[in-house]
Amino acid sequence: MAVRYTLRAGTTGPVVLGVDAGDVLIWDGTHWVPGAAGGAGPRVGWDQPPATILVAANLVGSIPFPRDVELEPLEVFFAAVTEGNQLEVTWQMTLGNITDAGDCEFTAIAAVTFGDNVFPADWFIIANSQGGTRIAPAVGPLQSDVQYNTMGGFASVTIPEGATLARVWLLYHATRDVIAGGVNLGGFVPGASCTLRAIEYPAASVPQPGPGTLVPLGE
């Protein structure tokens, strides 16, 4: 039997929706995310910019990659996790260099907190998840003249003792402004995209745990 739920306009969350076997979905104000752990299978969370955005150059290296023009972080959030399970994080981007002034050097790395959401004190870098590329300058003033390149990162870490939740972001470094999100030009014309995914796997289903390394960001 299909059931439809309607949220009141302006609801910002959290709203908890029970599914089955203890699993829940939580509305965080923008999208549904997995809630308390339940069942024996993996749990998956996704996020991506809902529309094309301009991502400003950043030479600091500790700024979250945005999902929208309000600069809310691109994020996967699990309201509860189980210590000892495996957390796998995958990200991929196709970004466009919109300037003809020179190459853009872009790198990103996944970061995670397992408790209080105080940035950067309570966060870890997933050291094995870094990726990057060099994007050539635009060859003209039109959108079709923008140059694109694709990069990504992938890592898996053991959820540490005392973890109560998992919140995953991307931290980035860019020498020039880039565009990200979805560019609907149709056909096979290049366009920008960005996806962040996290999966929690039960420890029993991972006989060979990932070699990922958690490095405290606040130190």
N, C-alpha and C positions, 0 to 999 in steps of 0.2 A: 504494500500500500504506500503510495507516494504522499508525503506530507510537506506542505509549503509553509515556511515561516516568513513573516514580514516584520522588519524592524522599523520602529518609528523614525521618521526623518530626523537627522541630526544626532542619532545615537552614536556615541563615541566609544562605548564599551567600558569594562568587559561584559559581554553577554555570553553565557555558557549554554551550549546545546548538547544534551546527552544523545549519544548515538546508539551504541550497544556494547555489551561486555566491558563496561567501565570506560570506554573511549568517549571523549568529548571533543567538540569543536568550540573554539572561543573566538568571538568577534572582537577584534582589537581596535575597531573604529575605521579600518580600511579594508580588511580581508579576514577570512576565517583561517585560524591556525590550529594545529593539533593541540589538545589539552593533556590532561593527566594520562599517564601511561596505562594501557590496557591491552589485553590480548598478547599473543606470542609473536606477532609479525613485526616488521619494521614500520616506523612512522616517518613520513616524508613531509617536508615543508618547502615551499617555493616562494620566491618573490622576484619581481622584475618591474622596471618603470612602466607605468600605464601609458605613457606617451613620450614622444621625443623631448629630451631635455638637454640643456647646455651645462656641461660639467666644467667648472672653472679650473684653471691651472692651479696646482698645489705643489709647493716645494718643501712642505713640512713633513709629510709622510704619515701623519697620525690623524687624518681627517676621514670620517666615514664617507663612502661613496653614496651619493644621494639617489633616491627613487623618484623624486618629483621636484617641482620648482620651489616648494617650500623647504627643501633640503632635509626632509625626513630621511633617515638612513635606509638604504636597501637592507632588508632584515628578514631572517627566519627566526621565529620564536617558538620554543617548546615550553609550556608552562610548568612541566614536570619532566624530569629525566631520571634514569636509574644509574647510579654509579656502577662502574665496571662494564657497562654497555659501550658499544663503539659509536662514535659520532663521525659520520663521513660528510665532508663539505666539498662541494663542487661549484665552481663559478666559471662563466665564459662570457666574453664580451666581443662584439665587433664595434669598434669606435671609429669616428671620423675626425680627421684633422681639418678644421674649417679655415685655417689661415694659410696664406701663401708665404709667410715669413720664414718658415723653416720646419724641420722635422719636430715631431712631438715624441718625447720619450715617456712612456707610460708603464707603470708597474702597479700591481695590487697584491694584497695578501689578506687572507681571512683572519678575523679576530673573533673571539668568543668569550662570554662571561657565563659562569655557572652559578651565580648568586646575585648579590646586590648589583643593580645596574648603575654603578658609578664609573664613569669613563674618565681617564684610563685606568684608575687604581685597581679595579676589580676585573680587568680584562687580560686575556692571554692572546698572543699572536700564535697562529698555527703555522710554525716555521716552514713546514714542507709544502705549503699551499701557494707559494708566491709564483706569479707569472708576469710577463710583460712583453713589450714589443716597441719598435720604433715605427711611427706612422709618418709617411711622406707628406709634404705640404700639398695643399690644394693646388690644382693646376689652372684654376680660373675662378670667376665670381659666382658661378651657378652651383646649385645644390648637387647637380650631377658631376661637378668638378671636384667635390670633396673626396679625399683619399681615405680609404679604410684599411684597417688591419684587425686581425682576430687573435685573441690570447685567452688563456684560461689557467686555472689551477685546480688541484685535486689533492686531498689529504684525508686521513682517518686517524682519530685519536681516541684513547680510552677516556671515558667520562670519569673525572677524578672523584675521590672520596669527599663527601660533604656537598656534592652538587645538588642543587634544588631545582634548577631550571637551566635552559640553554638559550642564549641570544647570540645570533651570529651576524656579524657585519663584514663589510669589506673596507679596508683602509687603502688609500691610493696615493700615488705620486704622479704628477703630470707636469711637464714643462710648458704645455700650452693648453688652451681651452679645447675641449673635444665635445662632440655630440654623442649621446647615447639614447637608448630607448628604441622605439619602433619608427622607421621612416617608410611610409607606404608609397613607394614609387611604382609598384607593380612589376610583374615579370621578374627578370633576373638582374635588374638594376641594383647595385650594392646599396645596403642600408645598415643602420646601426641597430644593435640589439644588446641586451644585457640580462643575464639570468643568474640567480643565486639559489642553490639547492642544498638542503641539509637532510640527512637521514640518520635516525637512531636505530641501530641494529641490536637486538638482544645478544648478550655476550655468548650465549650457547650456540648461536648461529654463525659465529665468526671464529673458526678454529685457528686462524692465523691472523691475529690482530694487526692493525696498521701501525707503521713505524713513525707516525706523526709525532711532532714535538711541540709541547705547549711552553711558550716563553712569556713570563710575566711582562705585561706592557707598562705597568706602573712603576717599574724599578728603573 
